[in-house]
Amino acid sequence: MKILIVDSEPGLAAGLATWLEKNGWEAPGVATTSDEATDWINQQGHLDVLVSDIFIQPADGLTLRESLQPHLPKLKTIFLSGYDVSEHAPRMAECQLLNKPVTGEVLDEAIRKLYESPSSHDSAPRVALVTPKAAAQPITPRVATAHPAVPQAATPRVATAHPATPQAATPRVATAHPAAPQATAPRVATPHVPKVAVKVPVTSGVPHSANEVELTADELVGTTIGEYQVEARIGSSPQGAIYRAMQINMGRHVRFYTLDRDLASDPGEIQRFISNASVKANVAHPSIFAVYEAGEKAGIYYYSCEYLPCRSLRQLREAGEVPDVNTALQVMKVVADVMTYFVRERITHAQISDNSILLAKNNRPRIANIAVHQALEDFTTADEMVRLGKIIMDVLPESSQALGVRKLAESLASGETTFTGWPALGKAVADLEPKVAPEDAYKLDAQERAAIRMVEEAKKRQKRGMITSSLISLALLAAALGSVWWFILRQKGAVVRSFDRMIEIPAGPFVYQTGDKMNLPKFYIDEYEVTIGQYAKFLKYLEEHPEEAGKFDHAEQPKGKSHVPEKWANEELATDIMYGYYDRAKRWGKYHDAKLDMNSPVFGVDWFDAYAYANWMGRRLPTEQEWEKAARGTAGYIYPWGDEDDPKRLNSGNDTDRNPEKGGEIDGWDGWSPVDAVSTDKSMFGVQGMAGNVSEWTDSFEVDPMLPSQEVPVIRGGNWRTPKDYTLTRRVLKLAELQTDEALGFRTASDTAPDGAKK
């Protein structure tokens, strides 16, 4: 029984493999990339079970499996992932999916299930289970740890779409299976990108490997901070030093970022450091180091992230080394891909620098996690491209002119060449890549690979006693979690993301209500519902400019009326403070036992509040006809995605339950969700959240059926409390302008194109 475990995080696959081996399985293979996986298969001659994370490089796990199937028709596959991969379901047919974190027991059971089918021609592997010793506990893989402003869920949510992973050619493999005689299939050569040999730099630092430089030790090197044993200083960030550390309780190396002691006395710097860590934790891209957790210990603020030995382009330049043209091409290609991801996901980030572009093993580029809560300087895409050009110029040799790489870098640095966006630059780089690559590129010779495997095996054996079952360890773990909660999770709803973009709705006809055809001129509407964080900025402006308090109000608004939503503010009681939903969202991420953060839709606003906010933004409320066209598109769908009723696609009341132990079983939310959390509730124009989350005020008025003498605003859309009626034709006529509801919010519209409008 040949098993191969593939995961990009060093140590995770090794830990699972060690557990399986100690429990009676033949020693599984371990790989961190698809290239290493195909090398292992070629060496072994066959493979029975592939266990692979979906997001690996250079080919993703799905592509790896698909390229192996023609050569290994009996191959069985188990995929691992910590993200929502439902969009890839068709490609995972007949495969198991295990959500991270995964333990050895869970993987053991999953492998056995592969052979339980009565119709299977393969018999279940006969292995003698070995009871592990008390000190040998299952190796727990990385866990997406909660951060200060991340909404908490049973499984950490990553509210971003995963970028497409570069596709690799079909790996060369040899086919065989335990249920049949060992027959070797012809090897298939795999094209690769050329490998570049990089010399170890001669600096004042000490090389940890060919891909890392240890800088002069400081007072933290050799100390233990919480669960982290600091081994070496390997770099610096704008707010402090970067170290290589061993996370003791997980048995893995991490990049360990700290806040400089001088800055740690400034509450503003502490907040910026923690907020930045929280934003970084939401980044999910295969070329960016993933952030694990953040915390504080003995006055040292830190966050940890994925570790690979690597050197920055700055370190390379300072060492007098020059990468070849193919490395430069790959750097530009990866930067363009990462920046495309940042733009698509609307992630605020710092400018790229030669210190944030890193080269790992085989000179493969990685990007330091430069996502930030708020950028310290304003810059445009054109500015970033100029900086990228200058970075490449600083490290390129004159000889690179032959492939046009230097010419492209020069044109970027001078600003002479402008691209429509990062995808266009990525295409220009791809056009310069060699069309034929040497077969043996990116491969280590057999002796070097064997030596590395021996070192890795030795390391595995040192990582087995990580978690004990004693009460003392549980107490320490509880204390550690309590510390993280106090310094991080108490502000877990505080980060405010930007949702100011509007979407252009073109002029023309559309289907209104039961089939009436209507025409509307072109207009613009918010992509998302107005959030708590956005509305808070409005209230802050009114507080700072009291002389403008009535400037944005509707002419019929009662005098002296406040725009603070119902239940928003704290109440001073005789014995204590009753915190309003704004503070609860910001500090605890919860309200009425339901998740709530600053990116959830604002609610408790009356019609006059919504009108004033829109006026303050230089916009207006949409008419109900505009709202319906934006939601139903030109085809007249009854749901944003079409005519099929699917409660999993929106945040509705089908699974709302005020019992704290229940709710959210269908759509994942037992109340309000962040406005971008349910990406499937999207119209053909790209407008989000029209069917669920909160219903919305419009600028249209009609006679109240219960009070014919009174006109009331038309309310459109379903919400987290409506269990059934969430079709896009739903209209509510029951609340007057001064009335509010916890499931009612709004979005704005405009006749003119605002900056950043999406067509």
N, C-alpha and C positions, 0 to 999 in steps of 0.2 A: 504494500500500500504506500504509494508515493504521494505525499501531501506537500504543497508549497504555499507559504503564507507571504503575501506581498503587501507592504504598508510603507508609506513614505517616511513615517516617523521612526528614526533609529531606536531600537529597544522595544518597541511595541510588538512587532512581529516576532522578535527573538523571545520575548517573554511568553507569548502564547505557545510558540514552538517548544520552549522548555517545559511548560506545563504538560503539553500533550505527550512529550517524550517520557516524562516522569510517571505518566499514567498509562503507560503500556503501548503507545503508538510508536511505529518506526520514526526515527528522528526526522521531523519535517524540515523542508528547506526554507530558507529565509531570503527575501529580496526586498529592496526599497524602491526599485524602479522596474519598469517593464523590460528594459534591456537586461538587467540582472536576472530577471525571471526567465527570459528566454535562454540566457547563458546556462542557468542552472538546469533547465529542462534538457538542453542539448548534452550536458555532461551526464545527466542521469539516464537519458534514453527514453523516458516516458514520464507521464504524470497522470495520477488518478483523480485527485481533488485539488482544485485551485481555490484558495481563500484569498480574496483581494479587496483592498479598499478601492472604491470607484475612482477617487480623485488622486491618481498617481501620474508620474511622468516617465518618459515623454509621451507614451500612449496611455490613455486612461484604462481603467480596469475592464470596462465594457469592450473596448477595442481589443485589448489583450485577449480576452476570452474568444471574441469573434475570429481573431486571426489564428488561434490555436485549434478551433473546432474542426477545420478541414483535415488537420493532421492527427487530431486526437478525438475521434467521433464519440468515444465513451466518457469523455472528460465531464466531471461534475464540478459545479461552481457554487461557492458561497461568497456573496458580496458583503462588505462591511461599509458602513457610512454613518457619520454623525449628523448628516444633513437630510433635508427633504429631497428625495430623489424620485418622487412620483412621476415626474415628467419623463423619466427614463424607463418606466415600467415595461413598455413593449420589448426593450432590449434585454430585460432581465427575466424573460419567460423561462420557466422550468428551473430557475435558480432560487436559492434561499437568500434572504436579506437579513442581516443582523445589525441592529442599531447599536452604535457605540454609546457608552463603553461596553466592551465585550470581555467576559471572563473565560478562563480555560474550560470551566464546566459547560458554559453555554455553547462554545465552539465544539466541544466533544459531543454534546447531544446533537448539534446540527449535522455533524459529519455522519453520525450513526443513522440519522433520519434519511440521509441520502440513499441508504441501502435497505430501508425498511419496506419499500413497496413490493407487494407480492409478485408484481409483473416484472420486476427487475431481473435481468439475467445475471446480475452480479450478486454474489453473496456478501452478507455483512462481514466486515473484517473481524477475525477472531483475535482479540487482544486480551491479555490478562491484565485486569485493572490492578494498579498498584496504589495502595493507600498512601498518599503523600505524608511525609513526616510533618510533625507539628510546626516546625520552623519553615517548611516549604509551602508558602501560600500561593494561590493563583496570582499571576502577574496581571495587575489591572491596567488596561491601556489608558491613554490620555482621556481626560474628562473635560468637556467644555465648561469651565468654571464660571459661576455667576460673577458679574462685575457691577460696578456702582449704578449704572443706568440701564442695565439690560433687563427687560421684563422677564420675570421668572416663570418658567413652565416646567412641566414634568420632564420633558426632554428639551434641553436648551434650543431655542429657536434661533436660526440664522436667517434674517429677513432679507436675504439677498439671493439672487439667482446665481448659480454656479457658472463660471466661465467655461467656454469650450476648451477642452484640453487638446494641445497639439497632437495630431494623429500620427502614429508611427506606422511604418510598413509592416507587412506580415513577418512575425518572428520566425527564425529558423528553428525547427524542433525535430525531434525524432519520436515516432509514435510507437506506443506499446501499451498494454493494459494487463493488470494482474489476472484477469479472467481468461486471457488468451496467451498463447506462446509469445515470447518476447520477439517482436519483429520490428526492425528498425526502418523507419521511413527515410527517404532522402532528405538531406538537410536543405533548408531554403535560406539563401543568403539574405540578410537584413541590411538594407542601406542605412547608414548612420551619418551624422554630422562629424566632420573631422575633429579628432582629439588634438588638444594643444598642450604641449609640455610646458609647465611653468616652474621656474627655478625657485627654490626657497629663498626669500629675500634676506639680504644682509642688513639687519637693523639692530637697534639696541634691544629689541625684544627677543624673546626666546621662541622659536617655532614649536607649536604644539603638534602640528602635522604640516604636510606640504601645503595645506590650505588655511592655516591659521597662524597668527603671530600673537604671542603673549607679551603684553607690555609690562613695564616696570610695576612690580607689586605695590599696592597701597595698604592702608590699615584694614580693609575688609577682606583681603585675600587671606585664606586660611581660617576664616571665622565661619560660624554657622548662624544663619539668619532664619529662624523658624525651621522649616523643613529643607532649607537650602544650604549646602556646604559649598562655600565660594572657593573655587580652585585657582582662577587666574583672571586678570584684567585683560580684556581682548579688544576694547574699543571705547568710544564715547558717543553720547547722544547730546542733543541741545540742553537737556536738563540734568545730565549726570553720566556716570561711568557705566560701561557694559562689561559683564563678567561671564565667564563660563562657570557654571555651578552644577552640582549634582543634587537633584531633588530626591532626598533620601527616601521618603515614603513611597515614591513611584519608581525609584531605581532608574532614573533617566537623566541625561545631561540636558540642560536648558541654557538659553541665553537669558541672562539675569540683568534687567535694567533697574537702576536705582536713581533716586532723586538726590542730587547733591546736598550735602549736609547744610551748606550755606543757604540753599533755597528752601530747605525743609522748615525754616523758621518763618516763612511767608505763607500764610493760609491760602493766598491766591495761587501761588506756585504749586502747593499741595493739591488744590482742587484741579488745576490744569493738568497735573501729572496723572491724577486718578481718572479724570474725565477722558484724557487721551487714551489711557489704558482701556477704558470701557469701549471707546469707539474702535480701537484696534481689535478688540475681542470679537467684534461683529464682522470683521473682514474675513472672507473665505475665498482665497485664490491660491492655486497651486504654486505660484512663484513668490508668494509673500509669506513670511514667517508667521505662523498662527500664534496668537497670544493665549496662554493657559489661564493664569490667575493673577490677581493683584492683592496686595496686603501691606501691612505695616508691622514691624517688630523692632522694639527698642529704639523707636524714633527713626528707623530707616524705612522709607517708603519704596516699594518695589513692584515690578510685575515680571513674570517669566513667560518665555515663549519658546517655540520650537528651536531646536539646536542642530546645526550642521557646521562642521569645521569650514571656515571660509575666510577670505580676505577681501577687503573693499578695494575698489579701483584706486582710491587714494593711497592705501598702503602699497598697492602694486606700483604706482607711480613713484612714491617716495623710495621704494626699493630699487628704482632704476630698471624695472622690468617692463617689457612691452608685450601685450597680448597680440596674437596674430589676427588677421582680418576676420576669420570665421568667428572668433570669440567676440570681436567688436560687433559683428553682425547680430550675433545672438543676444548681446546686451541691448542693442537698439530694438530688436524684435520683442524681447521680454518687457522692456520699459513701455513700448507702445501698447502691448497687450494689457499690462497692469493699469496704465493710464486710461485705456478704453474701459476697463472694469470700473475704475473710480468714477469716471464720468457717467457711465450707464447706471451705476447704483447710487449716484449723487453723494459720494463719500468725500467729505472735506479732507484735504491732505496737505502736507507741507511740500515745498518744492523738492524735486529730485536732486540729489547731490552725488558727488563721487564717493562720499562716505556711506551712502545708502544703497549703492549698487555693489553687490557682493558676488564673488566667484567661489563656488563650492567645488567638490570633487569633479575632476575632468573639465574644469573651467565652466561649469554650468551656472548661468547667472541666476541669482536670487535677489529679491528686493527687500530691504528692511521695511518693517511695517511703518509707513510714514503717514498713516491715517491719523488725523487729529480732530479734537472737538472744535477748535477754532484756529484757523491759520493766522500766523503772526504778521503776514504780509499779503498784500493783494497781488495776484499775478494771473496772467491769461495762459491759455494753451500755447499761444505763440511764444510767450516768455519761457515756458517750460521746454519747448522744442529748441529754442536758442541755447538754453542751458545744457540740454542733452548734447547738442552739437559740440559745445565747448568741452564738455567732459570727454567725449570720444576723441576730439582733436588732441587733448592733453596726453592721451595714452596710446595713440596710433603712431606707427612708424610711417615714414614717407613712402615706403614701398607699397602701402595699402592702396595707392592710387590705381593699381592695376585692376582691381575689382570694383572701382568706383566708390568704395566705402568712404575713403577720405574726402572725395568730392561731395558726397552726400552730407557728411559731417560738417564740411566747410560751409556748404549752403545753408545748413540749419543754423550754425553758429553766427553767420552774418545776417540771418533773417531774410536772405534773398529768396529762399524757397519757402513758400507757405503751403501747408496742406489743409484740407478741409477739416481734418480731425486726426486723432491718433490711429484709427483704422487705416486711413489713407497712407500714413507714414509706415505702418506695419506692412502694407502691400508693397510699398516702394522698397523696403528692406528685403522682403521675400523675393522680389525680382532680382536682387543682387546675389542671392544665395546660390552656391554651386548646385548645378542640376544633378551631378553624379558625385557621390561621396565614397571614400574608401570603405571597404567592407569591414575592416577591423577597427574603425574609429570608435572612440569611447570605450574600448575594451582594455582590460588589464591583462598582462600575460599571466599564464597559469601559476607561475611561482609566486608572483605578487598577490594574486587572488587567494592562493592557498595560505599565504602568510597572514593576510588580513582576516581570513576566516578563522585561523587559529587564535588571533588576538580577540576577535569578537566572541568566540566560544569561551575564552577565558573570562571575558567580562560578564557573559551571561551567568556563569556559575557564581559570580560575586554578587548577583542581584536578586537572589532567591528569597532571602529572609527579610522582605520589605515590610510586611504587615503582619502582626501577630494577633492572636485572638484574645489576648489578656485584657482585663479590665483597665489596666494602666494605659495600654495603647489606645483603647477606646476613649479614655478620659482625655488623653493628649490630643486625639483627633477632634473631640468635641471642643476643647479649648482653642485649637487652631481655627476651627470653623467659626467659633464665636468671635475670634479676633478679626477674621475676614469680614464677618457680618458687621461688626461695629465700625470698621473703617471703610468698608466698601458698600455692602448691600444696603446700609441705611440710606444711601443716596442712589439706589438702583434705578430710579425713574427720572434722574435729573438731566440726562443728556438730551438736548433738543436737536432733532435733525431738521434739515431744511425741506419744506414741502411747498415752496412758493411757485413752482412751475405751473403754468396754465397750458391748456391744450386747445388748439384751433379746431373749431367745428365748422366745416365749410358750408357755404350757402347752398340752398337747394331744398327739395322736398323730403318729407319723412312721414312715417305712419304715426298718427296720434290716436291714443286710446284704442277704440275698437275697430279702427280701420280708416278713419278720416285722414285724407292727405292734406298736409299743410306745408307751406314754404316759409323758410326763415332766412334772413341774411346771415352772413358770416358773423360768428361771435367766438369768444374765448371763455373757457370755464376752468376752474381749479381742477388739477389732476386728482387731488385728494381733498377730503373734508378738512375744514379748519381744525387745527389741533389745539390742545391745552397750551402747549408752548408758544404757539403763534398768538393766541388770544392774550396770553400773559404779557407779551410785548406791547400789545395795545393798551392794556390796563396800566402798565408801567409808564407809557407815554402820557396818558391822561393824568397820572399822578405827578409827573415831572412838569407838565404844562397845564396847570389848572385853568389858565386863562383861555385855553382852547376847549374846555370841557363841553361846551354846547355846539362847537363848530361842526361836528360830524353827525349831530342828532337829526332825526326826522322831525318835520315841522309839527306833527301831531303828537310827538312824544310828551308825556306829562313832565312838567317842570320839576327839577330836582331829582329826577330818577337816576339811579346809579347803573353803571354797566357791569357791575360785578355779578357774575352768575349766581343763581341760587345754590347754596351749599358749597360755594367756592371758598369763602373766607373762614378763618377760625373764629370760634365763638368763646368768649370769656364766661365761663360758668362760675358759680359761687365756690365750687370746690376744685375745679380743674379747667383745662382747656379742651374744648371739643374741636379737633382739627378738621378743617374743611377739606374738600377733595383735592384742591391744588397742592397743599402741603402733603397730603397722603400720597398723591401720585409722585411727587418729587422725592420724598424721603423714604417711603416704604413700598412704592409700586403696587399699592393695593387700596381698594375702596369697596365697602360692603362685601368683603370676602372675595372680591373679583379683582383680577389684575387690572392695573391702571397706571399708565406712565405719561410723561409729558408729550408723547407722540400719539396718544389716544385722542379721539375727537373731543372737542370742547362740548359740554352739554349744560343744561340748566340755563341756557340763554333764551331770552324772549326775542320776539321778532325785532323789536327796537334795538336790542343789543347787536343782532346780526346785521341790521341795516347800518348801524354806526361803524362797526368794524369794517364792513365793505367800503363805506365812504372814506374811512381813514386810509384804507389801502388804495384809494383812487379808483375803486371799482363799484360794483352794485351786486344785488342779489339776482340770481337768474330767474326768469319767468318759468312757470311750470312747463311751458312748451319747450323752452330751451333745455330745461332739465331733462325732459323726456327724450328729446332728440339725442342729447349727449349720452343718455343711458341706453336707448334702444337701437341707436344707429339708424341707417337708412332702410334696413330690412324689417324693422318693426318687431325685433325679438321681444319675447316677454320676460327674458332674463338677460343679463349682460352678455352671457356666453352663447346664447341661442334659445331654443324652445324646450330644451330638456330640463326637467326639474331635478336638481342635484343639490341637496342641502349641505353637502360637503364643500361646495364652492363659495359659500358666503358665511358671514357671521350672523346667524339668525337665532331665534328663540327656540329652535327645535331641541336644543340641549341645555337651555338655561335652567339652573336649579340653585336656589339660594342656600341650599345645604352646602356648607363649605367643603364637604367630602365628595360632592357630586358636581356634575355640569361639565360641559365642554367635550363630551364624548364623541360628538359628530364633527364639529368644525374646529374644535380645539380651544374655544373661548366661551367662558361662562359669564360674559358681560362685554365690556368694551375691548376692542383690540386696537393696537397701533394701526394707523390708517393705511400703512403699507404692508401689513402682516398677511392679509388674505389676498394674495395676488391673483387668484382665480376669479374674483369678483371684479371683472374688468370688461368694459364695453368695447365695441369694435373700434372706437376712436382712442381707446387707451385710458378712459376715465375710470378711476378706481372707487370701489365701495358704494356703488349706486343701489344695490339691492339690500345690503345689510349694514351692520355696525350701528349707525344712528340714522334715523329719518332726518329730512332736511327742510328748513324753511325755504319758501320761494317768494318772489315779489308779486305773485298773482293773488287776487282776492276773489272770493265767491260767497254767496249767501250761505249762512249756517243753516243746514237742514232743520236743526232743532230750534233755531231762533231766526225766523225769516226776516226779522227787522234788522239783523246785524250781518255784516260781511266779515269774514275771517280769512287769514292767509291760508293758501293751499300748502299742505305739507306733502312731500313726495318721498317715496322709497320706504323699504322695510328697515328693521333694526334688530338689535340683539335680543329684543324681548318679543318680537312677533314670531310665533311658532310656524305659521303656515303662509300667511298672506305677505309674500315678499316679491310679487311680480312687479314689473316696472310700470304697470298701469295703476298701481295702488295710489289712491288719493285720499287724504284725510282732511276733513273740514270740521274741526271741533274745538280748536284752541284759538282764543283771541290773542292780540298782539302782546299782551302783558303776561300771558301764561307760559309756563315752561314744562319741560319733561326731562327725565334723566336719559331718555333714549332719543333725544331730539337735538340736532346740531345744525350745521349749514356749510355751504361752500359759496364762493363768490364767482362773479362773471364780469366780463368786460367787452366793450365794443371794439376796442383797439388792442393791438398786440403788445403785451408787456414784454420786458426783457426776458429772454429764455423761454418764450412760448414754444410749445412742441406742435408741429404740424402732423 
